[in-house]
Amino acid sequence: MKTTQHIVIAGAKIVLAFLVAFVLTLVAMIPVVTILGMMGSGEWTLQRLLGDPAFVYGSMIAQAVGFMAAVPIMYAWFERKAGWAVGWKQSGAIRDLFKGAGIGIAMMTAIFLVMLAIGAVHISGIRTDPAVWSDLAVYLLFFALVSLNEELFSRGYVQGLVRYRFGPAAAVLCSSLFFALLHAFNPGALEHPLPLLNIFAAGLLLGVCREVSGGLWLPIGLHWTWNYVQGNVFGYEVSGTSVASLLEIEASGPAAWSGGSFGAEGSLIATVVMGVGVWLLWTKGSRSRAERL
């Protein structure tokens, strides 16, 4: 089969996987809307739904369910004979999960400290009410689900599919482009060029993690704590979405330095930190492969 045909088939499978995930998300939304209808009173308009936190987070959970369910369905339909690994099952999964979590904490902390040092943000308050601890616990689980669903679909299915036919470099590039497209309509994503550029860079970082570790658990851990520490500890928006946080911060510089309404991921500082991370991980992976030869 010619390369062009392989490209068309791979692209069609990715589009189909997205459509399957979308349909499953709509199905998963049925109980969310039903529960909201039972809890609320008066007329539910689109504006009211979009402004209701229960609907917003319920829809995000439904999306996670839909995208995670789409992967085994697509794999069973089309990839079982090919036998390439999604990356869900790997030796040292717990070790890689915690290693990735440590990397995510370190990278986001570095971004925050640099922003504080240059005056791009400043701390305006610290939450001390008892509810903050329950908020932090709930969001720890919530962002675990977000990282599982996005990594399983983007790095597991999309990257695995492309890697099988075209190799790791093309796989990382394609999964990163797909990851950026998934976030293109997030609040603040088009406020200035950096948010989408940095989501693509985050995709590269997570994709390289997948290649270096040979599985999904390193990128899952990194993605999990990156989001959690960014939003729930330091008080940034997470890819444009506001969440409950321990610290309260205010931007006091240009969006290119503070990230603007998109959060830390929309800043030049994040671009540099992620670029260094990609280089270090890729170099480490190349060195490890050379040592095995």
N, C-alpha and C positions, 0 to 999 in steps of 0.2 A: 504493500500500500504506500502511495506517495506521501511525502511530508505534508503537502497541502491538505490531503484528505484527513490525515491525523489531526491537523490543526482544527479543521472544520468539525470533526467528530468530537474532539475534546471540548471545543467551544460550545457545541450543542448540548453536551452532557452537563456542563457547568450551568448553562441557561436553564435546562430542564430541572437540575437540582435546585436552583433558586426558585423556580415556579412551584415545585413540590413543597419546598420549605414554606413558601408564601401561602399555599393552600392549607397546609397543616397549621400554620399560624392562625389563619382565619378560623379554623375549626377550634383551636385552643382558645380563641377569643370568646367563643360562645358562653362558657361559664363566667368569664370576666364580666361581660355585658349583662348577663342574667343576674349576677350577684349585685352589681351596681344598681340595676333596675329595682331590685327588691329592697335595697338599702335606702335609695334616694326617694325624693318626692318632687312632684312638678315635672315639667317637660325637660327631657334630655336633648339639648341641642349639641351640635358638633363643637361649638365654642366651649360649652360647659364641660363636655367630655374631655377635651384636650387640656382644660385647666384643672381637671380633677387628678390629684396625685395618685389615687387608687387606680384610676384608669391608665395613667401613664405607666406606672410600674407593673400593673397587671398585664398590659399589652407587651411590655418588655419581657416578662416571664413567659407569656404565650409565644413570643418570637423565639425565645431560647428553646422552648419545647419543640416548636416547629422545625427549627434549623437542626437541632440535634437528632430529631427523628428522621429527617430527610436523608442523612448520611448513610445509615444502615440500609435504608430502602434502596437508594441509588446503587450502593455497593452490591447488594444482593441481586439487583436487576442486571447490572452491566459489568461489574468488576470481579465477581467471584472467581471466574476462570483465570483472569489475569493474575490474581493473587498478590498484587502489591499491597504493602502494609499502610494502613491509615495512620498508625503510630500510637494507637490507644493502648495496645499491649506492648510493654517494653520492660526489660530488666532494669532495676534501679529507679522505678517510677517515683517512689516516695522521695528518694534522694534528690532526683532532678526537680521535683515539685518544690522542695524547700530551697534548693539552690536557685531556681528561678525566682522564687519569692524574695530571697535575699538580694538578688540583682535588681529586682523591681524597686525594692525599698531604697537601696543605695542610689540608684539612678534618680528617682524622684526626689529624694532628700538632697542630692547634689544640685538639682535644678532649683529647688526651693531656696537653698542657702545662697546660691549665686544671685537669685532674684532679690533676696533680702539685702545682700551686700551692695548691690548696685542701685538699690532704691526702686526697683520695678514694682515691688509690692511691699506692704507693711502690715504687721499684725495689729488688728483693731480690737480684738477681744478673744477671750477663751471661754468656752461653754463650761459651766460648772453645775448646771441643773442635773438632777438624777436621770432624766430621760436620755441624756447624751449616751450613756452606756448601753441602753437597749437599742438606740439608733445605730451605734457602732457595731453591735453584735448582728443586727438584722442586715446591715449593709455588707458585712463581711461575708455572709452567706449569699447575698444578692450578687455581689461582684464575682464570687466563685462560680455562680451559674452563668454569668455573662462571659467570663473567660472560657469556661468549658464549651459553651455553644459556639462562640466565635472561633476558637482555635480548632475545634473538631471540624467545623465546616470549611474555614479558610485554609488552615495549615494541614488538616487531616485529609479532607476530600479534594479540594481544589489543588493544593500543592502536591499531594500524592498522585493525583491523576496526571498532572502535567509532568511531574518528575519521571513517571513511568515511561513516557514517550520521548521526552525532550531533555531530560537531565536536570540537575539541581539548580543551576543558575536561572534557567527559564522558569522553573517551578517557583522559585522565590520571587522573581519579578512578577509573574502572573498572579500569584496569591496576594502580593502586595497591592497591585492595581485593583484587584477585586475588593480587598479590604478597604481601600480608600473610597471606592464607589459605594460600599455599604454605609459609609459615614458621610457621604457627600451632602446629605440633606439634614444633617444634625444642626441644631441651632448654632449660629456663629461660624459654621464651616466655610462660608463664602464671604465672611467679613473682610478678610484680606488673604493673600495667597498662602500664608504659612500653615494654617490649619490642615488643609488637604495635603500639602507637601509633607507635613510632619506625620499625618496618618499613614501616608505611603512609607515614610521612613520607619515608622513603628512597625509596619508590615514587613519591611526588610529585616528589622531587628528580630522580630518573632519568627520570621521564615528562616533566618540563619540559625536561630536557636533550635528550630526543628531539624535542620540538616546536621548541625554539630552534635546534637544529643541522640539523634536517631529515633526520636519519638516526640510526643506532644506535651509531655509533662513539664519540661523546662519552660517552653513558651506559655503554658497554662499558668504556671507559678508566677512568671514575670508579669504577665498580663493582669493577673489577679491583684497583686500588691501594687502595681503601677496605678491602676484605677483607684484602689481603696485608699492608699496613702495620699494620692493626689487630691481626691475629693473629700474623704471622710476624716482625714487627719489634718491636712494643710488648708483645706477650705476652698480649693479651686473648683470651677465647673469641670465635669468629666466629659470630654468631647462635647461641650456645649450644654450639658445637663447639670443643674444645681442639685446638690445632695446635702444631707445633714452632716455637720462637721464639728470636730473638736476645736479647731482654730477658726477665727473669723479674720479674713484678710481683705484688704482693699488694694486695687491696682493704682499705682501712682506714676506710671510711665507710659510710653507709647505701647500700643498693642503688640508690636513686634518684639518687645522685651517682656511684657507682662503676660502675653497670650490673649489679652482681651476677653471677650465673653465666651470664648471657646475653652479657656482654661490654660494650664501650663503647657499643654500640647501644642498650643498655637504660638509659641515663642521661639525666637532664634536660639535661646539657651537650650531648649529641648532639642532643636535641630542638631546642635553641636554634640550634646551628650549622647543622643542616639547614634549619630555618625561615628563617634568614638567607639560606642558599644558594638556596632556592626563590624567595624574594622578589627577590634580586638577578638571578637568571637570568630570571625571568618579566618583571621590569621591563626588562631588557636586550632580551628578545625583543619586548616591546610597543613599545619605542622603535625597534627595527630595522624592525618592520612599519610603524610610522607614517612613518618616513623613506622607505620605498619607495612610499608613496602619493602 
